[in-house]
Amino acid sequence: MADTSLENEVKNEEPVASGTEPTTPSDAEGPEPPSTSGRADAEPKKKKPTVVLIVGMAGTGKTTLLQRLNSHLHTVGKPPYVVNLDPAVTHVPYGPNIDIRDTVDYKNVMKQYGLGPNGGILTSCNLFATRFDQVIELCESKTDLDYILVDTAGQIEIFTWSASGAIITEAFASSFPTVVVYIVDTPRCTSPQTFMSNMLQAVSILYKTKLPLILAFNKVDVAKHDFAIEWMEDFEKFQEAIDSDSSYAASLSRSLCMVLDEFYRKLQSVGVSAYTGEGMPEFFEAVAGGAREYDSTYKVELERRKANRAAEEEKRKKAMMDKLKNDVKNSGEREVPLRKGVPDDFEDQFVEEPDSDDDDGYESG
Ligand SMILES: Nc1nc2c(ncn2[C@@H]2O[C@H](COP(=O)(O)OP(=O)(O)OP(=O)(O)O)[C@@H](O)[C@H]2O)c(=O)[nH]1
C-alpha cells in the first residue's frame, strides 16, 4: 500500500537573494486597518495568505517560475509557504514545505496498481487528495504568511480535470483567497493556432474553477508577449495574423477569437521571465488584484452557499417537526405543555419577607 500519512513538512529556507528590494502591491496597500471591535484586548484578525495555484502545459516553465517567485518573495522579506503537487518531478529546485513525493511514491503506485506513467500520476494525486484536509490544517497553522505557492503536475489535465484536482482547488479556495495562474510558453505561442489552443485551455479552467485567473506569459527573455496582448485587445489583429492560413483549424480559430473577447476582459495578463526575474512586481500586483476579485466573487458565492445550507437545514428540521406534530394530531393525541420538575412558584413559598429595618437584605447569624 502507498503510505499516505502526511508527516514530512519541511521549512522553506531559501537564502535571501541579494539586490534591490522591489516593492510589492501589499507594501503599497499600506498597513492593515485597525481593529473595529472596540476591545483593547481583542485578538487581531488572522491575516489570510493568498494561494497561487500554478498550472500550465508541460514544459511551460511552472517549476522554474515557482523557484523565481519563491526567491523574489524571500528577497522582499515575505517568504512563502510552498507546496509541490507534482509526484513525478525528479528535481525540485526550491525547498517545498509540503511535497507530494514525501507522501506517495508514484513509481510504487504504478507497480502496485499496474498503471502507466499518467495513471500513476493521477492515482498518486488521488491518494494525496484524501489527506488534503491535513495540508489545509498545516497551511492554516502558519502565521504571518502572505502567499502559499502551489506547483502542479506537468500534465495539466491531471490537475484541472481530475477529481483530486477539483478537491484540492476547492479545499484551498474554501479556506484562503485563491488565484489560478495559467502559464503560457510565449515563444511557443507566436503561432496564432497555438495561441488559440492555449486560450481555450485557459478558458476551460476559468469556467471550471470559477476562480480569478491570471495569464502569465513566461520566457519573455526569449520572446516578448506584446503580440499576444494585441491579439487579445483587438480580434481583427488576430484575424490578420491568421489570414494567410485557409485550413479548417484556422477558420475555427478566426470564429473563436470573437467569442473569446468576453473572456479576455475577465483576465489579467503579465509577461514574466523565470530566468531573468522580469515582471515580478507586475505579477504580484496581478495576484493582489486576483485576491480582491476572489473576495468580491468566489467568497461571496461561498458565503451564500453556506447561508443556504444553514437555511436548508432549518427548513429540514422544521419539516420533520411539522410531520411529527401532524402524526400526533392524526393519531388523536393531544400536544402536551412542557412541565418542569419543580413548579415555578416552588421557591417563593420559602422566601421570607425581609425585615423592614434590615436594609442589606441578608439575615445575620
Ligand atoms: N528562456 C527561458 N527558459 C525557461 C524559462 N522558464 C523555464 N524555462 C525552461 O523551460 C524548460 C521547462 O521548464 P520547467 O520549469 O521544467 O517547466 P514545467 O512546466 O515545470 O515542466 P513540467 O512540470 O515537466 O511540465 C526548462 O528547460 C527551463 O529551463 C524562462 O523564463 N526563460
Ligand as a Chemical Component Dictionary entry (heavy atoms), coordinates in Angstrom:
data_LIG
# 
_chem_comp.id                   LIG 
_chem_comp.type                 NON-POLYMER 
_chem_comp.pdbx_formal_charge   0 
_chem_comp.three_letter_code    LIG 
# 
loop_
_chem_comp_atom.comp_id 
_chem_comp_atom.atom_id 
_chem_comp_atom.alt_atom_id 
_chem_comp_atom.type_symbol 
_chem_comp_atom.charge 
_chem_comp_atom.model_Cartn_x 
_chem_comp_atom.model_Cartn_y 
_chem_comp_atom.model_Cartn_z 
_chem_comp_atom.pdbx_ordinal 
LIG N1  N1  N 0 14.482 31.057 -21.666 1  
LIG C1  C1  C 0 13.712 30.663 -20.657 2  
LIG N2  N2  N 0 13.584 29.349 -20.384 3  
LIG C2  C2  C 0 12.807 28.983 -19.340 4  
LIG C3  C3  C 0 12.122 29.924 -18.560 5  
LIG N3  N3  N 0 11.406 29.256 -17.632 6  
LIG C4  C4  C 0 11.638 27.954 -17.816 7  
LIG N4  N4  N 0 12.490 27.765 -18.838 8  
LIG C5  C5  C 0 12.991 26.489 -19.360 9  
LIG O1  O1  O 0 11.873 25.734 -19.825 10 
LIG C6  C6  C 0 12.067 24.366 -19.586 11 
LIG C7  C7  C 0 10.877 23.784 -18.798 12 
LIG O2  O2  O 0 10.872 24.362 -17.513 13 
LIG P1  P1  P 0 10.175 23.655 -16.269 14 
LIG O3  O3  O 0 10.230 24.616 -15.159 15 
LIG O4  O4  O 0 10.731 22.305 -16.039 16 
LIG O5  O5  O 0 8.707  23.525 -16.845 17 
LIG P2  P2  P 0 7.452  22.796 -16.178 18 
LIG O6  O6  O 0 6.252  23.439 -16.750 19 
LIG O7  O7  O 0 7.565  22.772 -14.697 20 
LIG O8  O8  O 0 7.661  21.339 -16.744 21 
LIG P3  P3  P 0 6.749  20.041 -16.406 22 
LIG O9  O9  O 0 6.413  20.078 -14.951 23 
LIG O10 O10 O 0 7.640  18.916 -16.787 24 
LIG O11 O11 O 0 5.580  20.184 -17.275 25 
LIG C8  C8  C 0 13.399 24.228 -18.849 26 
LIG O12 O12 O 0 14.401 23.933 -19.764 27 
LIG C9  C9  C 0 13.614 25.618 -18.276 28 
LIG O13 O13 O 0 14.958 25.904 -18.082 29 
LIG C10 C10 C 0 12.276 31.325 -18.886 30 
LIG O14 O14 O 0 11.716 32.235 -18.282 31 
LIG N5  N5  N 0 13.092 31.617 -19.947 32 
# 
loop_
_chem_comp_bond.comp_id 
_chem_comp_bond.atom_id_1 
_chem_comp_bond.atom_id_2 
_chem_comp_bond.value_order 
_chem_comp_bond.pdbx_ordinal 
LIG N1  C1  SING 1  
LIG C1  N2  DOUB 2  
LIG C1  N5  SING 3  
LIG N2  C2  SING 4  
LIG C2  C3  DOUB 5  
LIG C2  N4  SING 6  
LIG C3  N3  SING 7  
LIG C3  C10 SING 8  
LIG N3  C4  DOUB 9  
LIG C4  N4  SING 10 
LIG N4  C5  SING 11 
LIG C5  O1  SING 12 
LIG C5  C9  SING 13 
LIG O1  C6  SING 14 
LIG C6  C7  SING 15 
LIG C6  C8  SING 16 
LIG C7  O2  SING 17 
LIG O2  P1  SING 18 
LIG P1  O3  DOUB 19 
LIG P1  O4  SING 20 
LIG P1  O5  SING 21 
LIG O5  P2  SING 22 
LIG P2  O6  DOUB 23 
LIG P2  O7  SING 24 
LIG P2  O8  SING 25 
LIG O8  P3  SING 26 
LIG P3  O9  DOUB 27 
LIG P3  O10 SING 28 
LIG P3  O11 SING 29 
LIG C8  O12 SING 30 
LIG C8  C9  SING 31 
LIG C9  O13 SING 32 
LIG C10 O14 DOUB 33 
LIG C10 N5  SING 34 
# 
